[in-house]
Amino acid sequence: MLQRTDAADAIDPLMRPFFERSGLAALRLGGRALLPIVQGGMGVGVSAHKLAGNVASLGGVGTISSVDLRRHHPDLMERTQGLASRPGMDADTKAVIDAANLEAIGREIRAARVLSEGRGLLAINVMRAVAEYAASVKKALEAGIDAVVVGAGLPLDLPDLASDHPDALLVPILSDARGVQLIVKKWERKKRLPDAIVIEHPRLAGGHLGAAKIADLNDPRFDFENVIPQSRAFLKSAGIEREIPLIAAGGIRSFEDIAQLQSLGAAGVQLGTPFAVCEEGDASEEFKQVLASAKDEDMIEFTSVAGLPARAVGTPWLRAYLKIEDRLQAVSHAKTRCTKAFDCLAQCGLRDGLKGWGQFCIDNQLAAALRGDVKKGLYFRGVGALPFGEQIRSVRELMERLLTRVELQPA
């Protein structure tokens, strides 16, 4: 549960000199003054308790991704192993796997809390597009998560789901000023406002992207130079500007990026890929090497099985899939059962036979990436060279670099 405290308790004392020299403004959330750095949520299992807890321990926002967290718990995997292949067991199988994933959420939050040592802030990212969205949100809140972050769809019902947890922070992920206006107006009717809003740039971020189709990724309405001032202007006109900090996400790689975005009106920034490859990251070492060695020219934009544009590394699996995607879509049809038995997505291109949507099992491909299987894995990644190139470094080193001007960084 979030404890209201002051900056002295929120930021690691060893990080405070870097922050004070940076000249950056603190990110103020939940009564805390934090480092203006948010670690994005990355599934399946890429950002779990180790990464989130270590980021929070330094005074930032550490984020657990809620998707299929049982994969980090051998006993839960053993409990659910082979259930999907049993005929006539769909309802029971789904219930068992869903229960295991909800149990994993509670375990991961508790473990991250221990690592954080009471500093920073802990969040969970729940995709609006997943079937167990509501159950995951409620479980995380019951487990005492500080903040719930929701993307991959408009979380119009998030205030209702969190009605019994007035102190929990609610943070939608949006990509343009129109989305900001819609969420704020809808939530106002429910007597609750976002505690912060993540503004994610579809042209720069990795994973599922906040645009209707790939052709929209370069629309200037998503540019930070447009959406941040426009969103601030709307909030000011509504008399709530100071209450809702904006957090920019997508392609942020340096102190200079953070300083520029704060000059535009952002209160903080969110990074995914640079944290995914840190030593404390929850994915395999092989996974980290794939992401760290990838270049922008290796990135591929495609339509995910969730029907959203996505950006990932052009691995052998992804390139092979895209060669036959048209043929797969041409014969797509609704399946009698999900290949995973637990319906990870509320709508799935493969399971539901949706034309124009991806035709693969995203849980299979992301799980393969988690364990470092480059032949089968789907590796989401944002654009831009990483702060340490292909090196795998610690969370602390990354945070120190992000808070240090280029001319002051050691060679």
C-alpha positions as CSV (number, residue, x, y, z in Angstrom):
1,M,0.0,0.0,0.0
2,L,1.3,3.5,-0.9
3,Q,2.6,5.3,2.1
4,R,2.5,9.1,1.8
5,T,6.0,10.4,2.6
6,D,8.5,13.0,1.5
7,A,11.4,13.2,-1.0
8,A,13.9,12.1,1.6
9,D,12.3,8.7,1.9
10,A,11.5,8.3,-1.8
11,I,15.0,8.7,-3.4
12,D,18.0,6.5,-2.6
13,P,20.5,8.8,-0.8
14,L,23.3,7.7,-3.1
15,M,21.2,8.8,-6.1
16,R,20.3,12.1,-4.7
17,P,23.6,13.9,-5.6
18,F,23.1,12.8,-9.3
19,F,19.6,14.1,-9.3
20,E,20.5,17.4,-7.6
21,R,23.3,18.0,-10.1
22,S,21.1,17.2,-13.0
23,G,18.8,20.2,-12.6
24,L,15.8,18.1,-13.6
25,A,12.5,18.5,-11.8
26,A,11.2,15.8,-9.6
27,L,8.2,13.7,-10.6
28,R,5.6,14.2,-7.9
29,L,3.2,11.3,-7.4
30,G,1.2,10.1,-4.5
31,G,2.7,12.7,-2.2
32,R,6.2,11.7,-3.1
33,A,9.0,13.5,-4.9
34,L,10.6,10.9,-7.2
35,L,13.3,10.7,-9.8
36,P,11.6,11.7,-13.1
37,I,12.2,8.2,-14.5
38,V,9.6,5.5,-14.9
39,Q,10.5,2.0,-16.0
40,G,7.8,0.8,-18.4
41,G,5.9,-2.5,-18.0
42,M,7.1,-5.2,-20.4
43,G,5.6,-8.7,-20.8
44,V,5.6,-11.6,-20.9
45,G,7.7,-11.6,-17.7
46,V,10.4,-9.1,-18.9
47,S,9.6,-6.7,-16.1
48,A,8.7,-8.5,-13.0
49,H,9.7,-8.1,-9.3
50,K,13.5,-7.9,-9.8
51,L,13.5,-5.1,-12.3
52,A,10.7,-3.1,-10.8
53,G,11.9,-3.5,-7.2
54,N,15.4,-2.3,-8.1
55,V,14.2,0.7,-10.0
56,A,11.9,1.7,-7.1
57,S,14.8,1.2,-4.6
58,L,16.7,4.0,-6.3
59,G,13.7,6.4,-6.2
60,G,12.1,5.9,-9.6
61,V,8.9,4.2,-10.6
62,G,9.3,0.4,-11.1
63,T,6.7,-1.4,-13.1
64,I,5.6,-5.0,-13.1
65,S,3.9,-6.3,-16.2
66,S,0.8,-8.4,-15.2
67,V,0.8,-10.7,-18.3
68,D,1.4,-14.4,-17.6
69,L,3.6,-13.9,-14.5
70,R,3.3,-17.6,-13.6
71,R,6.2,-18.2,-15.9
72,H,8.5,-16.9,-13.2
73,H,7.2,-19.4,-10.6
74,P,8.1,-23.1,-11.2
75,D,5.4,-24.4,-8.9
76,L,2.7,-22.4,-10.7
77,M,4.1,-23.7,-14.1
78,E,4.0,-27.2,-12.8
79,R,0.4,-26.7,-11.6
80,T,-0.7,-25.6,-15.0
81,Q,1.6,-27.7,-17.2
82,G,-0.1,-29.6,-20.0
83,L,-3.6,-28.4,-19.1
84,A,-4.2,-26.8,-22.5
85,S,-3.8,-30.2,-24.3
86,R,-6.6,-31.9,-22.3
87,P,-9.8,-32.2,-24.3
88,G,-13.1,-31.1,-22.7
89,M,-11.3,-29.2,-19.9
90,D,-11.4,-25.6,-21.3
91,A,-13.4,-23.9,-18.6
92,D,-11.6,-25.7,-15.8
93,T,-8.2,-25.1,-17.5
94,K,-8.8,-21.4,-18.0
95,A,-9.8,-21.1,-14.3
96,V,-6.7,-22.9,-13.1
97,I,-4.3,-20.9,-15.3
98,D,-6.0,-17.6,-14.5
99,A,-5.8,-18.3,-10.8
100,A,-2.1,-19.2,-11.1
101,N,-1.4,-15.9,-12.9
102,L,-3.3,-13.9,-10.2
103,E,-1.4,-15.7,-7.5
104,A,1.8,-14.7,-9.3
105,I,0.8,-11.1,-9.4
106,G,0.5,-11.0,-5.6
107,R,3.9,-12.8,-5.2
108,E,5.6,-10.4,-7.5
109,I,4.3,-7.3,-5.8
110,R,5.4,-8.6,-2.4
111,A,8.8,-9.5,-3.7
112,A,9.2,-6.1,-5.4
113,R,8.2,-4.3,-2.2
114,V,11.0,-6.1,-0.3
115,L,13.6,-5.0,-2.9
116,S,12.3,-1.4,-3.0
117,E,13.0,-1.0,0.7
118,G,10.2,1.5,0.9
119,R,11.7,3.9,-1.6
120,G,10.4,5.0,-5.0
121,L,7.0,3.8,-6.2
122,L,5.7,0.4,-7.5
123,A,3.3,0.1,-10.4
124,I,1.7,-2.6,-12.4
125,N,1.0,-2.4,-16.1
126,V,-2.2,-4.2,-17.2
127,M,-3.2,-4.2,-20.8
128,R,-6.8,-3.2,-21.4
129,A,-6.8,-5.8,-24.2
130,V,-6.2,-8.8,-22.0
131,A,-9.2,-11.0,-21.1
132,E,-8.3,-10.9,-17.3
133,Y,-7.8,-7.1,-17.3
134,A,-10.4,-6.5,-14.5
135,A,-9.3,-9.4,-12.4
136,S,-5.7,-8.4,-12.7
137,V,-6.3,-4.8,-11.7
138,K,-8.3,-5.9,-8.6
139,K,-5.7,-8.5,-7.6
140,A,-2.9,-5.9,-7.8
141,L,-4.9,-3.4,-5.8
142,E,-5.7,-6.0,-3.1
143,A,-2.0,-6.8,-3.0
144,G,-1.2,-3.2,-2.2
145,I,0.3,-1.9,-5.5
146,D,1.0,1.8,-5.5
147,A,-0.2,2.5,-9.0
148,V,-2.1,0.8,-11.8
149,V,-1.0,1.7,-15.4
150,V,-3.2,0.7,-18.3
151,G,-2.5,0.8,-22.0
152,A,-3.5,-1.1,-25.2
153,G,-7.0,0.3,-25.0
154,L,-9.0,3.1,-23.3
155,P,-9.5,2.2,-19.6
156,L,-12.8,4.0,-19.2
157,D,-13.8,1.6,-16.3
158,L,-10.6,1.9,-14.3
159,P,-12.1,4.2,-11.7
160,D,-14.9,1.7,-11.1
161,L,-12.5,-1.2,-10.7
162,A,-10.4,0.9,-8.2
163,S,-13.4,2.3,-6.3
164,D,-12.5,0.5,-3.1
165,H,-8.9,1.8,-3.3
166,P,-9.0,5.6,-3.3
167,D,-5.3,6.0,-2.4
168,A,-4.1,3.9,-5.3
169,L,-2.7,5.9,-8.3
170,L,-4.5,5.4,-11.6
171,V,-2.4,6.1,-14.8
172,P,-3.7,5.6,-18.4
173,I,-1.4,5.3,-21.3
174,L,-2.5,7.5,-24.3
175,S,-0.9,8.9,-27.4
176,D,-2.6,12.1,-28.4
177,A,-4.4,15.1,-26.9
178,R,-7.8,13.8,-28.0
179,G,-7.3,10.7,-25.9
180,V,-6.3,12.8,-22.9
181,Q,-9.5,14.9,-23.2
182,L,-11.7,11.8,-23.6
183,I,-10.3,10.0,-20.5
184,V,-10.3,13.1,-18.3
185,K,-13.9,14.0,-19.2
186,K,-15.2,10.4,-18.8
187,W,-13.3,9.9,-15.5
188,E,-14.6,13.3,-14.1
189,R,-18.1,11.9,-14.3
190,K,-16.9,9.1,-12.1
191,K,-15.5,11.6,-9.6
192,R,-11.9,10.6,-10.2
193,L,-9.1,12.0,-12.2
194,P,-5.9,10.3,-13.5
195,D,-3.1,10.7,-11.1
196,A,-0.7,10.9,-14.1
197,I,-1.0,10.2,-17.8
198,V,1.7,8.4,-19.9
199,I,2.0,10.0,-23.3
200,E,3.5,7.2,-25.5
201,H,4.7,8.1,-29.0
202,P,3.7,5.3,-31.4
203,R,6.6,6.0,-33.8
204,L,9.2,5.6,-31.1
205,A,7.9,3.0,-28.6
206,G,8.2,-0.7,-28.7
207,G,5.5,-3.4,-28.3
208,H,1.9,-2.6,-29.0
209,L,1.5,1.0,-30.2
210,G,-1.2,3.6,-29.7
211,A,-2.3,4.1,-33.3
212,A,-5.2,2.6,-35.2
213,K,-2.9,1.3,-38.0
214,I,0.7,1.3,-39.2
215,A,0.1,4.1,-41.6
216,D,-0.8,6.4,-38.7
217,L,2.5,6.0,-36.8
218,N,4.0,9.1,-38.4
219,D,1.0,11.3,-37.8
220,P,2.3,14.6,-36.3
221,R,-0.5,14.6,-33.8
222,F,1.6,12.1,-31.8
223,D,4.8,14.2,-31.8
224,F,5.8,15.2,-28.2
225,E,6.1,18.8,-29.4
226,N,2.4,18.8,-30.2
227,V,0.7,16.4,-27.8
228,I,2.4,17.6,-24.6
229,P,1.6,21.3,-25.0
230,Q,-1.9,20.5,-26.3
231,S,-2.6,18.3,-23.4
232,R,-1.3,20.8,-20.9
233,A,-3.4,23.5,-22.5
234,F,-6.5,21.3,-22.1
235,L,-5.8,20.5,-18.5
236,K,-5.2,24.2,-17.8
237,S,-8.5,25.2,-19.4
238,A,-10.2,22.5,-17.3
239,G,-8.5,23.9,-14.2
240,I,-6.6,20.7,-13.3
241,E,-3.2,21.2,-14.9
242,R,-1.2,20.9,-11.7
243,E,-3.1,17.7,-10.6
244,I,-2.1,15.5,-13.6
245,P,1.6,15.2,-14.5
246,L,2.4,14.0,-18.0
247,I,5.0,11.3,-18.5
248,A,6.5,11.0,-22.0
249,A,7.3,7.6,-23.3
250,G,9.0,6.3,-26.5
251,G,12.6,6.5,-27.7
252,I,14.0,8.3,-24.7
253,R,17.6,7.4,-24.2
254,S,19.6,10.2,-22.5
255,F,19.6,13.1,-20.0
256,E,19.2,15.5,-22.9
257,D,16.0,13.7,-24.0
258,I,14.6,14.0,-20.5
259,A,15.6,17.7,-20.2
260,Q,14.0,18.5,-23.6
261,L,10.8,16.8,-22.6
262,Q,10.6,18.5,-19.3
263,S,11.0,21.8,-21.2
264,L,8.0,20.9,-23.2
265,G,5.9,20.4,-20.1
266,A,6.4,16.7,-19.3
267,A,6.9,15.9,-15.6
268,G,8.9,12.7,-16.2
269,V,9.7,10.1,-18.8
270,Q,9.1,6.4,-19.2
271,L,11.7,4.0,-20.7
272,G,11.3,0.3,-21.6
273,T,14.1,-1.2,-23.6
274,P,17.1,0.4,-21.7
275,F,15.7,-1.2,-18.5
276,A,14.9,-4.5,-20.2
277,V,18.6,-5.2,-20.9
278,C,19.8,-4.3,-17.4
279,E,21.5,-6.9,-15.2
280,E,18.5,-7.0,-12.9
281,G,16.0,-7.5,-15.7
282,D,13.8,-10.5,-15.3
283,A,14.3,-11.9,-18.8
284,S,17.1,-14.3,-19.7
285,E,20.6,-13.2,-20.6
286,E,20.0,-14.4,-24.2
287,F,16.9,-12.1,-24.4
288,K,19.0,-9.1,-23.2
289,Q,21.6,-9.8,-25.8
290,V,19.1,-9.9,-28.7
291,L,17.6,-6.5,-27.6
292,A,20.9,-4.9,-26.9
293,S,22.5,-5.9,-30.2
294,A,19.5,-4.9,-32.4
295,K,19.7,-1.6,-34.4
296,D,16.9,0.6,-35.7
297,E,17.3,-0.9,-39.1
298,D,16.5,-4.3,-37.6
299,M,13.1,-3.1,-36.4
300,I,9.9,-4.2,-38.1
301,E,6.4,-2.7,-37.8
302,F,3.5,-5.1,-38.2
303,T,0.0,-5.7,-37.0
304,S,-0.2,-7.7,-33.8
305,V,-2.6,-10.5,-33.0
306,A,-4.3,-7.9,-30.7
307,G,-5.1,-5.9,-33.9
308,L,-2.7,-3.0,-32.9
309,P,0.4,-1.9,-34.7
310,A,3.5,-3.2,-33.0
311,R,7.3,-2.8,-33.3
312,A,9.8,-5.6,-32.7
313,V,13.2,-6.9,-33.7
314,G,13.2,-8.6,-37.1
315,T,14.1,-12.1,-35.8
316,P,14.0,-15.2,-38.0
317,W,10.6,-16.1,-36.6
318,L,9.1,-12.6,-37.3
319,R,10.5,-12.4,-40.8
320,A,9.3,-15.9,-41.6
321,Y,5.8,-15.2,-40.2
322,L,5.4,-12.0,-42.2
323,K,6.3,-13.8,-45.4
324,I,3.2,-16.0,-45.0
325,E,1.0,-13.6,-43.1
326,D,-1.2,-12.8,-46.2
327,R,-1.9,-16.5,-46.7
328,L,-2.7,-17.1,-43.0
329,Q,-5.1,-14.1,-43.0
330,A,-6.8,-15.3,-46.2
331,V,-7.8,-18.6,-44.5
332,S,-8.3,-17.2,-41.0
333,H,-11.4,-18.4,-39.2
334,A,-12.8,-18.5,-35.6
335,K,-11.4,-21.5,-33.6
336,T,-13.4,-23.6,-31.3
337,R,-10.9,-23.1,-28.6
338,C,-7.8,-21.0,-27.8
339,T,-4.5,-22.7,-28.3
340,K,-3.5,-21.6,-24.8
341,A,-6.9,-22.5,-23.3
342,F,-6.9,-19.4,-21.1
343,D,-7.8,-16.8,-23.7
344,C,-5.0,-14.3,-22.9
345,L,-6.5,-11.6,-25.1
346,A,-10.1,-10.4,-25.0
347,Q,-10.0,-10.3,-28.8
348,C,-7.4,-12.4,-30.7
349,G,-6.7,-12.4,-34.4
350,L,-5.7,-16.1,-34.4
351,R,-8.4,-17.4,-32.1
352,D,-11.3,-15.3,-33.4
353,G,-10.3,-15.4,-37.1
354,L,-10.2,-11.6,-37.5
355,K,-9.1,-10.5,-41.0
356,G,-6.2,-8.1,-41.0
357,W,-5.1,-9.0,-37.5
358,G,-2.0,-11.0,-36.6
359,Q,-2.3,-14.8,-37.0
360,F,0.0,-16.2,-34.3
361,C,-0.1,-17.0,-30.6
362,I,1.5,-14.0,-28.9
363,D,1.9,-15.8,-25.6
364,N,3.9,-18.6,-27.2
365,Q,6.2,-16.1,-29.0
366,L,6.7,-13.8,-26.1
367,A,7.4,-16.7,-23.8
368,A,10.0,-17.9,-26.3
369,A,11.6,-14.5,-26.2
370,L,11.7,-14.4,-22.4
371,R,13.8,-17.6,-22.4
372,G,16.0,-16.3,-25.2
373,D,14.8,-18.5,-28.1
374,V,15.7,-16.3,-31.0
375,K,14.3,-18.8,-33.5
376,K,10.8,-18.6,-32.1
377,G,10.7,-15.4,-30.0
378,L,9.0,-12.1,-30.6
379,Y,11.2,-9.3,-29.2
380,F,9.5,-6.0,-28.7
381,R,11.9,-3.0,-28.8
382,G,11.7,0.8,-29.0
383,V,13.8,2.8,-31.4
384,G,17.1,4.4,-30.7
385,A,20.6,3.3,-29.6
386,L,20.8,2.2,-26.0
387,P,22.7,4.3,-23.4
388,F,25.4,1.6,-23.1
389,G,25.3,0.2,-26.6
390,E,25.4,-3.6,-26.5
391,Q,26.7,-3.7,-22.9
392,I,24.5,-5.2,-20.1
393,R,24.8,-2.8,-17.2
394,S,23.1,-2.4,-13.8
395,V,19.9,-0.4,-13.1
396,R,21.9,2.0,-10.9
397,E,24.4,2.7,-13.7
398,L,21.6,3.4,-16.1
399,M,19.8,5.7,-13.7
400,E,23.1,7.6,-13.1
401,R,23.7,8.0,-16.8
402,L,20.2,9.3,-17.4
403,L,20.7,11.9,-14.8
404,T,24.1,13.0,-16.1
405,R,24.8,15.4,-19.0
406,V,26.8,14.0,-21.9
407,E,29.8,16.3,-21.2
408,L,30.0,15.1,-17.6
409,Q,29.8,11.3,-18.4
410,P,32.9,9.2,-18.1
411,A,34.4,7.9,-21.3
